[in-house]
Amino acid sequence: SDGERQIDTAAAAAYEEHLVAKVFGPWAERVVEIAAPIPGEAVLDAACGTGARVAAPRVAPGDRVVGLDIDPGMVEVAHQLSAGWGVDVEWHCESALALPFADAVFDLCLCLQGPQFFSEPNVGLAELHRVLKPSGRLIASFWCSMEYNKGHHALAQALEKRGIAPATRPFSLGDAEKAQALFTGAGFRDMEFRTEERDALFPSVAAFVEGVAAGAPATRHALAQLPDGGQEDFVTHVEEILEPFTGADGLTLPTRSHIVVARP
């Protein structure tokens, strides 16, 4: 339809190309491994981005596989990609704060690097609690504090030195106790919190900066405030900060995330 053709997928396609393969994809594999979906389960991937791809094949032929994201570009790219998965996925462009589903319909809810971006995380988590069956489970992941995510920490330091506020939202649930209280407040009783680390590999610091600038809207907005001609100097500064993580085979960035398994 005409409406679909007008969806701007450039940012979502850049996110898929630059950040999914190197950063989010390997984490998604790990989180879904912990979630251990089984064939026939009804699965919701909330704040799915361009995803749902890791879980979908594992539950096929699933009872129901649903991907939901508030960003129309993300949903459109996910929809295009899913043609190659061999699994029917139901896509919704909706807010996680008002899920368009009945109570107690999903066996498994995934929310990977999503809760920290909800405008009201308590409301989003309560909605995920509502749509889970009493026997169901939510597996959520969100970044630890920025200092444990070395690439973004370096970007933040270089931006702050230039008087530009960095993107802090991705790391807003870094405090595990604060995060745990949110899940409890949303009605989850049985929770297992773990913290894990993975390396994200980039060919160079410049490739990392370029990838984040292309694929991460908040950071793109911050980088857009660099003065004309200031980009090169900025990358040089980030290279200096990330020198300990740079070697012959490129840039190896430690990333650290909380992973929560929560049951109603």
C-alpha positions in Angstrom: 0.0 0.0 0.0 1.0 3.7 -0.4 1.4 4.0 3.4 4.0 1.2 3.5 6.0 2.8 0.8 6.3 6.0 2.7 7.9 4.4 5.8 11.5 5.7 6.1 13.6 2.6 6.7 17.0 4.2 6.3 17.8 4.4 10.1 16.5 0.9 10.7 18.5 -0.5 7.8 21.6 1.2 9.1 21.0 -0.2 12.6 20.6 -3.7 11.1 23.7 -3.4 9.0 26.1 -1.7 11.5 24.9 -2.7 15.0 22.9 -6.0 14.8 25.7 -8.1 13.4 28.4 -6.8 15.7 26.6 -5.9 18.9 23.0 -6.9 19.3 23.0 -10.2 17.3 25.4 -12.2 19.5 23.7 -10.9 22.7 20.3 -11.9 21.2 21.6 -15.4 20.6 22.8 -15.6 24.2 19.6 -14.3 25.7 17.4 -16.6 23.6 19.6 -19.5 24.7 18.8 -18.6 28.3 15.1 -18.2 27.4 15.1 -21.7 25.8 12.0 -21.4 23.7 10.4 -24.7 22.7 8.3 -25.6 19.6 4.7 -24.6 20.0 5.2 -21.8 22.5 3.5 -18.4 21.9 6.3 -15.8 21.8 6.2 -12.0 21.9 9.3 -10.0 21.1 8.6 -6.6 22.5 10.7 -3.7 21.3 11.8 -6.2 18.6 13.8 -3.7 16.5 14.6 -5.5 13.3 14.5 -8.8 15.3 12.4 -11.7 16.5 14.7 -13.7 14.2 16.6 -15.6 16.9 13.5 -17.0 18.7 11.2 -17.5 15.7 12.8 -20.6 14.1 13.1 -22.2 17.6 9.4 -22.2 18.3 8.3 -23.1 14.7 5.7 -24.2 14.1 4.9 -21.9 16.9 1.6 -21.3 18.5 2.1 -17.7 17.7 5.2 -15.5 17.1 4.8 -11.8 17.4 7.2 -8.9 16.9 6.2 -5.5 18.2 8.1 -2.2 18.0 7.0 1.5 18.2 9.3 2.4 15.3 7.6 1.9 11.9 11.0 1.7 10.1 12.2 -1.1 12.4 9.0 -3.1 11.9 9.1 -2.7 8.2 12.8 -3.9 8.0 12.0 -6.8 10.3 9.0 -7.7 8.1 11.2 -7.6 5.0 13.9 -9.7 6.7 11.4 -12.3 8.0 10.5 -13.3 4.5 13.7 -15.4 4.6 13.1 -17.1 8.0 10.5 -19.7 6.9 8.4 -18.8 9.9 5.1 -16.8 10.0 5.6 -13.8 12.3 2.8 -11.4 13.2 4.1 -7.8 13.2 2.7 -4.8 15.2 3.8 -1.2 15.2 2.6 -0.3 18.6 3.8 1.0 22.0 4.9 -1.6 24.6 3.1 0.6 27.1 -0.3 -0.4 25.7 0.1 -3.9 24.2 -2.7 -4.8 21.8 -3.1 -8.3 23.3 -5.5 -10.0 25.7 -4.3 -11.1 29.2 -2.3 -14.2 29.7 -1.7 -15.2 26.0 2.1 -15.7 25.8 4.4 -18.4 27.1 7.5 -16.3 26.5 8.0 -12.6 26.3 11.4 -11.3 25.1 12.5 -7.7 25.6 16.1 -7.4 24.5 17.7 -4.0 25.2 14.2 -2.6 25.4 13.1 -1.7 28.9 15.5 1.2 29.3 13.9 2.9 26.2 10.3 2.7 27.5 9.2 6.2 28.4 7.6 4.6 31.5 9.5 1.3 32.2 7.2 0.4 35.0 4.1 0.6 32.7 5.9 -1.4 29.9 6.9 -4.2 32.3 3.5 -4.3 33.9 2.0 -4.8 30.4 4.5 -7.6 29.7 3.4 -9.2 33.0 -0.3 -8.8 32.0 0.1 -10.7 28.6 2.1 -13.6 30.1 0.4 -16.8 31.0 0.7 -17.7 34.7 3.2 -20.4 33.7 5.1 -18.0 31.3 8.4 -16.1 31.6 9.9 -12.8 30.6 13.5 -12.6 29.5 14.7 -9.1 29.4 18.2 -7.6 28.8 19.5 -4.1 29.3 23.0 -2.6 29.4 24.9 -2.2 32.6 26.3 1.2 33.5 28.1 3.0 30.8 31.6 2.6 32.3 31.3 -1.2 31.6 30.4 -0.5 27.9 33.7 0.8 26.8 32.8 2.1 23.3 29.9 4.2 24.4 31.9 5.4 27.5 34.6 6.7 25.1 32.1 8.4 22.9 30.5 10.1 26.0 33.9 11.3 27.3 34.8 12.8 23.9 31.4 14.4 23.5 31.4 15.9 27.1 34.9 17.3 26.5 33.3 19.2 23.6 30.3 20.4 25.7 27.8 18.0 24.1 25.5 15.8 26.2 26.0 12.1 25.4 23.2 9.6 25.1 22.7 8.1 28.6 19.2 6.5 28.1 20.6 3.1 26.9 22.4 2.7 30.3 19.6 4.1 32.5 18.8 0.7 34.1 22.5 -0.1 34.9 21.9 -0.1 38.6 20.7 -3.7 39.2 18.9 -2.9 42.5 16.9 -0.2 40.8 16.1 -2.4 37.9 15.1 -5.3 40.2 12.7 -3.0 42.0 11.0 -2.1 38.7 10.4 -5.7 37.9 9.0 -6.4 41.4 6.8 -3.3 41.1 5.4 -4.6 37.8 4.2 -7.8 39.5 7.1 -10.2 38.8 7.7 -12.5 41.8 10.3 -15.0 40.7 13.4 -13.3 39.3 16.8 -14.5 38.3 19.3 -11.6 37.6 22.6 -12.3 35.9 25.3 -10.0 34.5 27.3 -11.1 31.5 30.0 -9.7 29.3 30.6 -10.1 25.5 33.1 -8.5 23.2 31.8 -6.5 20.2 34.3 -6.5 17.3 34.8 -3.6 14.9 37.4 -3.3 12.2 38.5 0.1 13.6 37.4 2.9 15.9 36.3 4.9 12.9 34.1 2.0 11.8 32.6 1.9 15.4 31.9 5.6 15.4 30.4 5.4 11.9 28.3 2.4 12.8 26.9 4.0 16.0 26.3 7.3 14.2 24.4 5.5 11.4 22.4 3.1 13.6 21.8 4.6 17.0 19.4 7.6 16.9 20.4 9.1 20.2 24.1 9.0 19.5 23.6 10.2 16.0 21.8 13.2 17.4 24.7 13.9 19.7 27.3 13.5 17.0 25.4 15.8 14.7 26.2 18.6 17.1 29.9 18.4 16.5 31.1 21.5 14.7 31.8 21.4 11.0 35.1 19.7 10.4 35.2 18.5 14.0 34.5 14.9 13.2 38.0 13.9 12.4 39.4 15.4 15.6 36.6 13.7 17.5 37.4 10.3 16.1 41.1 10.8 16.9 40.1 11.6 20.5 38.0 8.4 20.7 40.9 6.4 19.2 43.2 7.7 22.0 40.7 6.6 24.7 40.1 3.2 23.1 43.8 2.5 22.4 43.9 -0.3 25.1 41.1 -2.2 23.1 42.7 -1.8 19.7 45.0 -4.4 18.2 46.2 -5.9 14.9 42.7 -7.4 14.3 40.8 -4.2 15.0 38.8 -3.0 17.9 37.6 -5.4 20.6 35.0 -3.6 22.8 33.8 -5.2 26.1 30.1 -4.8 26.6 28.2 -5.8 29.7 24.5 -6.4 30.1 22.0 -7.5 32.7 19.8 -10.4 31.8 16.7 -11.1 33.8 14.5 -14.2 33.8 11.2 -13.1 35.5 8.1 -15.2 36.1 4.6 -13.9 37.1 
